[in-house]
Amino acid sequence: MAGNLLANYVQVNVMLPLDVVTVDNKFEKVDETRAQLKKLTEAGVDGVMVDVWWGLVEGKGPGSYDWEAYKQLFRLVQEAGLKLQAIMSFHQCGGNVGDIVNIPIPQWVQDVGASDPDIFYTNRGGARNIEYLTLGVDDQPLFHGRTAIQMYADYMKSFRENMAEFLDAGVIVDIEVGLGPAGEMRYPSYPESQGWVFPGIGEFICYDKYLEADFKAEAAKAGHPEWELPDDAGEYNDTPEKTRFFADNGTYITEKGKFFLTWYSNKLIKHGDKILDEANKVFLGCRVQLAIKISGIHWWYRVPNHAAELTAGYYNLDNRDGYRTIARMLTRHRACVNFTCAEMRDSEQSSEAKSAPEELVQQVLSAGWREGLHVACENALGRYDATAYNTILRNSRPTGINKNGPPEHKLFGFTYLRLSDELLEGQNYSTFKTFVKRMHANLDYNSNVDPLEPLQRSMPEMPIGKILQAAHPKLAPFPFDENTDLPV
């Protein structure tokens, strides 16, 4: 019986504080962290997730890596008997929801932007976003002779060499490859640092000279040299109907609009594909899985134009599955898709935002499962209440426990945001412990769930046409029960 139940066990990880390693790349909170990890172990937690900040490790200069603070932290995690999910954080910390510290990308990279500001994502008004390099420079050798992708690959190589003991010992089980702002595979379409407030539709962010030249070349190839990047899509805090682009019968459904949206979303998919290919070469043979994070853009999901998703690079419409295309690309690398907002209920959202987090979660999870991927989730905002935990439990096993073996669908893992003293106190801690037990199908902690095989080489590159076949037809999501059968 327990053997069959074990197939329902969903691993629970906890995200470490953003500043567990200090802004000057030191690990100072040793005793505090040790005590916190002990409480996580006592709660039956499977592992922890941590941002490994590019801006800290390669901050001193090109190719000069300092892993010492992270090694000290990883030793503590290993001593606590926890697994580790490492995020290759090629973005800035600061400027997004919940950011409490400021860790920019390396200064020597920013310095290249002083003479060439187009290395940064740029909106139509010319505002630069220094959180993450534009994917337009992925293959441009502008950084002391290296391209952006070469910098990311070299960083991962150095990580593998320096963290070999933790990889070999099975401590590090997951490499989440950062692909954009907040570590998410998206454009920085809704930056709070530039005045965006919820539920603004955001803006298309492809007006740096590199992406603009790419678009012009593609438009000319398609026989439309006269087409330009959109000039009718409004500003960060507009509503869709205020713009010509997203209005009913707007630009987004014209031939020109579809061409632009296909180009914009395909660039993001190819960006993820190329960097995952590098990650795969680096971690070949390691018992890890590669993962990427997709942002949960639940506002304006209920309107036909899905404006906020489109500006972020997710070409998702009522008749086009913009997430299954991403999932299909991931099949090439056998990578895991990590999605967010697993704790949200539609009823908690304001009606004006036309928000539907539950439907969005169901769509994205179903897309990943249909493509045969491991699917993981996290919560978007910190919550300690039973309602949030029960929503996560429902999304983790959409049709509940199967006493006779694996459920039809279940999450590969869930990551709780985020470790804090508040989580580990009093009622919050006891509710969290119950939640972990329920995620584990009421079984005790088990370190042998879902063992990983050595990473194999990615399959050959998939033609973009084959990836785009996944967009149609848009299928209804798999059935999800209204409530979990194992509430906290």
Solvent accessible surface area in square Angstrom, and as a share of the most:
residue,aa,sasa,rsa
1,M,139,0.62
2,A,62,0.48
3,G,59,0.57
4,N,67,0.34
5,L,29,0.14
6,L,55,0.27
7,A,30,0.24
8,N,0,0.00
9,Y,0,0.00
10,V,0,0.00
11,Q,16,0.07
12,V,0,0.00
13,N,10,0.05
14,V,0,0.00
15,M,7,0.03
16,L,3,0.01
17,P,29,0.18
18,L,10,0.05
19,D,31,0.16
20,V,6,0.03
21,V,2,0.01
22,T,22,0.13
23,V,88,0.51
24,D,94,0.49
25,N,16,0.08
26,K,112,0.48
27,F,14,0.06
28,E,116,0.52
29,K,75,0.32
30,V,51,0.29
31,D,107,0.55
32,E,84,0.38
33,T,4,0.02
34,R,113,0.41
35,A,57,0.44
36,Q,15,0.07
37,L,1,0.01
38,K,126,0.53
39,K,68,0.29
40,L,0,0.00
41,T,61,0.35
42,E,103,0.46
43,A,9,0.07
44,G,15,0.14
45,V,3,0.02
46,D,1,0.00
47,G,0,0.00
48,V,0,0.00
49,M,3,0.01
50,V,3,0.02
51,D,14,0.07
52,V,0,0.00
53,W,5,0.02
54,W,1,0.00
55,G,14,0.13
56,L,17,0.08
57,V,0,0.00
58,E,0,0.00
59,G,25,0.25
60,K,175,0.74
61,G,11,0.10
62,P,59,0.37
63,G,44,0.43
64,S,52,0.34
65,Y,56,0.21
66,D,59,0.31
67,W,10,0.03
68,E,89,0.40
69,A,3,0.03
70,Y,1,0.00
71,K,41,0.17
72,Q,72,0.32
73,L,0,0.00
74,F,0,0.00
75,R,95,0.35
76,L,11,0.05
77,V,0,0.00
78,Q,70,0.31
79,E,126,0.57
80,A,26,0.20
81,G,50,0.48
82,L,6,0.03
83,K,35,0.15
84,L,0,0.00
85,Q,22,0.10
86,A,0,0.00
87,I,3,0.02
88,M,0,0.00
89,S,0,0.00
90,F,1,0.00
91,H,10,0.05
92,Q,21,0.09
93,C,2,0.01
94,G,9,0.09
95,G,27,0.26
96,N,24,0.12
97,V,89,0.51
98,G,58,0.56
99,D,44,0.23
100,I,124,0.63
101,V,32,0.18
102,N,93,0.48
103,I,4,0.02
104,P,53,0.34
105,I,3,0.01
106,P,2,0.01
107,Q,109,0.48
108,W,23,0.08
109,V,0,0.00
110,Q,33,0.15
111,D,77,0.40
112,V,25,0.15
113,G,8,0.07
114,A,93,0.72
115,S,103,0.66
116,D,21,0.11
117,P,52,0.33
118,D,19,0.10
119,I,0,0.00
120,F,10,0.04
121,Y,1,0.00
122,T,3,0.02
123,N,12,0.06
124,R,144,0.53
125,G,77,0.74
126,G,38,0.36
127,A,41,0.32
128,R,86,0.31
129,N,8,0.04
130,I,77,0.39
131,E,6,0.03
132,Y,2,0.01
133,L,2,0.01
134,T,1,0.00
135,L,9,0.04
136,G,14,0.14
137,V,0,0.00
138,D,5,0.02
139,D,88,0.45
140,Q,64,0.28
141,P,85,0.53
142,L,56,0.28
143,F,0,0.00
144,H,125,0.56
145,G,57,0.55
146,R,39,0.14
147,T,17,0.10
148,A,0,0.00
149,I,14,0.07
150,Q,90,0.40
151,M,0,0.00
152,Y,2,0.01
153,A,4,0.03
154,D,41,0.21
155,Y,0,0.00
156,M,0,0.00
157,K,98,0.41
158,S,9,0.06
159,F,0,0.00
160,R,82,0.30
161,E,127,0.57
162,N,51,0.26
163,M,0,0.00
164,A,41,0.32
165,E,85,0.38
166,F,0,0.00
167,L,8,0.04
168,D,123,0.64
169,A,60,0.47
170,G,35,0.33
171,V,12,0.07
172,I,0,0.00
173,V,27,0.16
174,D,5,0.03
175,I,0,0.00
176,E,1,0.00
177,V,0,0.00
178,G,0,0.00
179,L,1,0.00
180,G,0,0.00
181,P,1,0.00
182,A,34,0.26
183,G,2,0.02
184,E,20,0.09
185,M,0,0.00
186,R,6,0.02
187,Y,0,0.00
188,P,3,0.02
189,S,0,0.00
190,Y,29,0.11
191,P,3,0.02
192,E,81,0.37
193,S,79,0.51
194,Q,53,0.24
195,G,43,0.41
196,W,12,0.04
197,V,95,0.55
198,F,86,0.36
199,P,28,0.17
200,G,3,0.03
201,I,1,0.01
202,G,1,0.01
203,E,14,0.06
204,F,4,0.02
205,I,3,0.02
206,C,0,0.00
207,Y,32,0.12
208,D,0,0.00
209,K,107,0.45
210,Y,35,0.13
211,L,1,0.00
212,E,62,0.28
213,A,63,0.49
214,D,44,0.23
215,F,1,0.01
216,K,60,0.26
217,A,54,0.42
218,E,60,0.27
219,A,0,0.00
220,A,51,0.40
221,K,159,0.67
222,A,52,0.41
223,G,53,0.51
224,H,47,0.21
225,P,83,0.52
226,E,108,0.48
227,W,24,0.08
228,E,93,0.42
229,L,11,0.06
230,P,10,0.06
231,D,87,0.45
232,D,20,0.10
233,A,11,0.08
234,G,37,0.35
235,E,121,0.54
236,Y,20,0.08
237,N,72,0.37
238,D,27,0.14
239,T,44,0.26
240,P,2,0.01
241,E,122,0.55
242,K,150,0.64
243,T,8,0.05
244,R,168,0.61
245,F,1,0.01
246,F,1,0.01
247,A,28,0.21
248,D,125,0.65
249,N,133,0.68
250,G,7,0.07
251,T,27,0.16
252,Y,15,0.06
253,I,76,0.38
254,T,61,0.36
255,E,120,0.54
256,K,82,0.35
257,G,1,0.01
258,K,104,0.44
259,F,49,0.20
260,F,4,0.02
261,L,2,0.01
262,T,40,0.23
263,W,15,0.05
264,Y,1,0.00
265,S,6,0.04
266,N,24,0.12
267,K,52,0.22
268,L,1,0.00
269,I,7,0.03
270,K,45,0.19
271,H,2,0.01
272,G,0,0.00
273,D,2,0.01
274,K,73,0.31
275,I,0,0.00
276,L,0,0.00
277,D,23,0.12
278,E,43,0.19
279,A,0,0.00
280,N,0,0.00
281,K,96,0.41
282,V,13,0.07
283,F,0,0.00
284,L,68,0.34
285,G,46,0.44
286,C,11,0.07
287,R,132,0.48
288,V,3,0.02
289,Q,13,0.06
290,L,0,0.00
291,A,3,0.02
292,I,0,0.00
293,K,13,0.05
294,I,2,0.01
295,S,4,0.03
296,G,10,0.09
297,I,0,0.00
298,H,11,0.05
299,W,14,0.05
300,W,14,0.05
301,Y,28,0.10
302,R,127,0.46
303,V,22,0.13
304,P,76,0.48
305,N,9,0.05
306,H,1,0.01
307,A,0,0.00
308,A,3,0.02
309,E,0,0.00
310,L,1,0.01
311,T,1,0.00
312,A,0,0.00
313,G,4,0.04
314,Y,1,0.00
315,Y,12,0.05
316,N,0,0.00
317,L,19,0.10
318,D,93,0.48
319,N,105,0.54
320,R,21,0.08
321,D,8,0.04
322,G,3,0.03
323,Y,2,0.01
324,R,41,0.15
325,T,2,0.01
326,I,3,0.01
327,A,4,0.03
328,R,45,0.16
329,M,1,0.00
330,L,0,0.00
331,T,29,0.17
332,R,21,0.08
333,H,1,0.00
334,R,104,0.38
335,A,1,0.01
336,C,2,0.01
337,V,3,0.02
338,N,4,0.02
339,F,0,0.00
340,T,12,0.07
341,C,1,0.00
342,A,0,0.00
343,E,1,0.01
344,M,14,0.06
345,R,26,0.10
346,D,31,0.16
347,S,104,0.67
348,E,76,0.34
349,Q,42,0.19
350,S,55,0.36
351,S,101,0.65
352,E,119,0.53
353,A,0,0.00
354,K,85,0.36
355,S,7,0.04
356,A,1,0.01
357,P,0,0.00
358,E,22,0.10
359,E,66,0.30
360,L,0,0.00
361,V,1,0.00
362,Q,31,0.14
363,Q,9,0.04
364,V,3,0.02
365,L,0,0.00
366,S,1,0.01
367,A,3,0.02
368,G,0,0.00
369,W,30,0.10
370,R,71,0.26
371,E,26,0.12
372,G,69,0.67
373,L,15,0.07
374,H,82,0.37
375,V,1,0.00
376,A,13,0.10
377,C,0,0.00
378,E,6,0.03
379,N,1,0.01
380,A,35,0.27
381,L,89,0.44
382,G,55,0.53
383,R,59,0.22
384,Y,61,0.23
385,D,56,0.29
386,A,46,0.36
387,T,74,0.43
388,A,1,0.01
389,Y,1,0.00
390,N,33,0.17
391,T,0,0.00
392,I,3,0.01
393,L,1,0.01
394,R,4,0.02
395,N,2,0.01
396,S,0,0.00
397,R,6,0.02
398,P,2,0.01
399,T,66,0.38
400,G,5,0.05
401,I,34,0.17
402,N,50,0.26
403,K,123,0.52
404,N,125,0.64
405,G,5,0.05
406,P,100,0.63
407,P,13,0.08
408,E,126,0.57
409,H,32,0.14
410,K,39,0.17
411,L,0,0.00
412,F,27,0.11
413,G,7,0.06
414,F,0,0.00
415,T,5,0.03
416,Y,3,0.01
417,L,30,0.15
418,R,64,0.23
419,L,4,0.02
420,S,36,0.23
421,D,82,0.42
422,E,95,0.43
423,L,0,0.00
424,L,11,0.05
425,E,103,0.46
426,G,64,0.61
427,Q,137,0.61
428,N,36,0.19
429,Y,22,0.08
430,S,50,0.32
431,T,20,0.12
432,F,0,0.00
433,K,78,0.33
434,T,43,0.25
435,F,0,0.00
436,V,1,0.00
437,K,75,0.32
438,R,59,0.22
439,M,0,0.00
440,H,3,0.01
441,A,3,0.02
442,N,66,0.34
443,L,31,0.15
444,D,109,0.56
445,Y,91,0.35
446,N,42,0.21
447,S,57,0.37
448,N,118,0.60
449,V,10,0.06
450,D,48,0.25
451,P,110,0.69
452,L,31,0.15
453,E,129,0.58
454,P,54,0.34
455,L,19,0.09
456,Q,112,0.50
457,R,99,0.36
458,S,11,0.07
459,M,83,0.37
460,P,118,0.74
461,E,107,0.48
462,M,25,0.11
463,P,90,0.57
464,I,64,0.32
465,G,41,0.39
466,K,99,0.42
467,I,0,0.00
468,L,43,0.21
469,Q,123,0.54
470,A,4,0.03
471,A,1,0.01
472,H,107,0.48
473,P,100,0.63
474,K,52,0.22
475,L,79,0.40
476,A,77,0.59
477,P,57,0.36
478,F,42,0.17
479,P,96,0.60
480,F,29,0.12
481,D,58,0.30
482,E,121,0.54
483,N,95,0.49
484,T,19,0.11
485,D,76,0.39
486,L,34,0.17
487,P,70,0.44
488,V,45,0.26
